[in-house]
Each structure stands twice: as C-alpha cells, then as structure tokens.
C-alpha cells in the first residue's frame, strides 16, 4: 500500500533545497519496503533487540541529512545498515563493552561500506546488505520477538506496528486514539521487558513455534479489526491500519507457507478488505451491507482471499478460528445479494466457530445469521439469553442487534429504546449516527 509518512521516526519537514524532499521520499520508500529486514538484520548482528531498533532510527535521521547533501547512495539499504552498525559500535563503546560482540560487529561492518563510499565496486560488487539465506529467519524472528508472551497485548500491538510495520508512534497513536506519550511508553516498556527477560532474538524452536504463533496471529487480528471497524473516533474505517495488517499477514504466509492458520488469517483479511470500497459513501458515512454496490467490491482481493482459504483448507488440519471466519466472509463475498447469501451455511460456520473459539460476539453474530436464515423470533431468544448472561454488558453491539430484531417483529417502541441505548454506548461517531437514524425512522 502506498503511504507517504511511514518511517519509524518522525522525519522533520524539509526546509532546504528541492533535493531535501527527494531525500525524504527516498528514505521513506526504503523504510516502507525494508524496515523489517533492516531491524531484523541489525538485531541479529547486535544481539540486542532494543539497540537494533534505536540505531535503525538514528540511521534514518542521518540519511535525511546526508542524502539531501550528497544524493541517495547506490545501495540505500546497505548505507542504512552500515550507518546503523556504526551507531551500534558507538553504543558499545559508550558502554565500555569492547568484547567479542564488538569485535564481531567491527568485522561485519565492511558489508555495507561500499554503499557508504568506503569500498570500491571491484572490491564489494558481489556483496549484499545481509545474508540472503537469513532474511526470512530475521523477519520471522522479529515478528516472534515483538509478539513475545512476556509482553502485554497492547505492548505487542504497538511494538509490532513499530518494528515490523515501520509505523511511527504518532501513526500508532492516531490509529488507536491514544496519546503519543502512551504509545511511546508502551514501546519503551516493551523493549525493557524483552531485555529484562533476556528474550533471545531468534526463532523459537519448532516444538514451541506453534504455541507462539498464536500470539503473532492475534496481534495482526487486533490490528486489522481496529482498521476495519474503528472502535471510536470520527471514521468508520481506518484502511491504512487494516492494509498494514494485510501486508504483514502476506509476509507471514510467505515465511510460514505450511501454516494453515496464517493462510486462514490472510484469507479473512483479504475477503473483508475487499468490501471496503463500498462500505462508506462519499462523505465517509457507513453504507449497510444490503445497500452496498457490490460492483465496487475488490474482485482481485476476493480472488486472493479465496485462494488463501483454499491453501488453509488443503492442509487438512481443520480451518481453525481464522479460517472459519474467512469461510463466513467468503459466503458474503461470493453472494450476489444479501437475500441470495447462503445464511444456513453461515449459521453452521458460526456454530463451528463457537466450538473452536467461543465468545459472546460469536454468539451474537450467530443470532444475526439465524435471523436471516430462519426469522427474527428464534434469534431474539438467543440474544435475550446472551443479554441475561451479562457477557456483553456495556457494548453497543447487543442492544443494536436486539433493536433490529424487535423492529422486524413490529415491536417499535422497544426497538427504538434499544437502538437509542446502542447509540449512547457506541464510541464511533459514524456508527452512532446510523443507530440514531434507525431509531428516528421508527417514529
């Protein structure tokens, strides 16, 4: 996806000659594409996850100045790696840590020196800025480190977006509607926690990888979910955040092609994101599923999602929670209309999902599908049972669904009260406006 402001550091606005803007674009383009590989390679070389991320940011800031003055180097990634390694060596010097690790770093430094002007083309023409046999392992290790179980869920999300996705603290804060200092504090604490726990920068052994993969998948799921329907704020969608999750999921499936859950997650993302173009109107107002122009759905994304779902199914180990959600999304994505959607299949899929990953939201969504397949009366009983359990207390979702069902049953006054309650509980301005319009339409 195209982004113009994605470096992990906040780059100052260029106020020099035109070449400064060119340098800024070059730095941002390199970081957008290669941030995970750069930080991963530096973490392996230094053995220090926090230091790797810090020196990578310092190299970006230095690149702005140097590339504005001298022009972008022939090998921008090599230049950044070389500069970052020099900064790492300086840090070790300041720590008085001139030991074997420092000697190894100094020996590795020559790898990037040609791009920095310290070696000739004849001497270094065949060198790459990192070991091509280790690239996949570096990026995968970076994901597993950022999503380590010693971190809180909030810290995992922030750290993953920062070091794997390359987003700045400002972008993460804007996406999740929290203050920038809060994001910065989460990232700082996360790096300190990883250091204190002596988490090694490496892929977990095969026997631990399956258990740890769940943390990585759940972080990407949280990121995408917030992007596809924002919890709060003035926008229904945060597509940049959602598409970042799609990009990271694609990366994960490329690194772990035999993991069906990774393919299931990617399928869910692609099939859900395919509907983004039709989910909002020209002014950003939500467009309900039955009113969407399905010609605007992204057919390429649907094909990619169905292909990923096929790969998840082909593994023969069951679809799992993400694959089941993707199968539900596929029912919607391939249906000509709401009326022609296979709601009976969706009900069965939600029942299976409820067994694999039970939650009150799954039960609520199953009730919606039951209402579409069999009518609102049976679904209302399910929703009333859910309300009595108190498991969705404080959420706008339950009264919103209950209001819809009551409206379909002709219980107008009750429906209006439920929709107004849902509007009061909803923190997203766009969703709230839809609920209030529905309530007003009931008279």
Secondary structure by P-SEA (a helix, b strand, c coil): cccccccccccccccccaaaaaaaaaaaaaaaccaaaaaaaaaaaaccaaaaaaaaaaaaaaaaaaaaaccccccaaaaaaaaaaaaaaaaaaaaccccaaaaaaaaaccccccccccccccccccccccccccaaaaaaaaaaaaacccccaaaaaaaaaaccccccaaaaaaaacccaaaaaaaaaaaaaaaaaaccccccccccaaaaaaaaaaaaaaaaaaaaacccccccccaaaaaaaaaaaaaaaaaaccccaaaaaaaaaaaaaacccccccccccccccccccccccccaaaaaaaaaaaaaaaaccccccaaaaaaaaaaaaaacccccccaaaaaaaaaaaaaaacccaaaaaaaaaaaaaccccaaaaaaaaaaaaaccccccaaaaaaaaaaaaaacaaaaaaaaaaaaaaacccaaaaaaaaaaaaaac
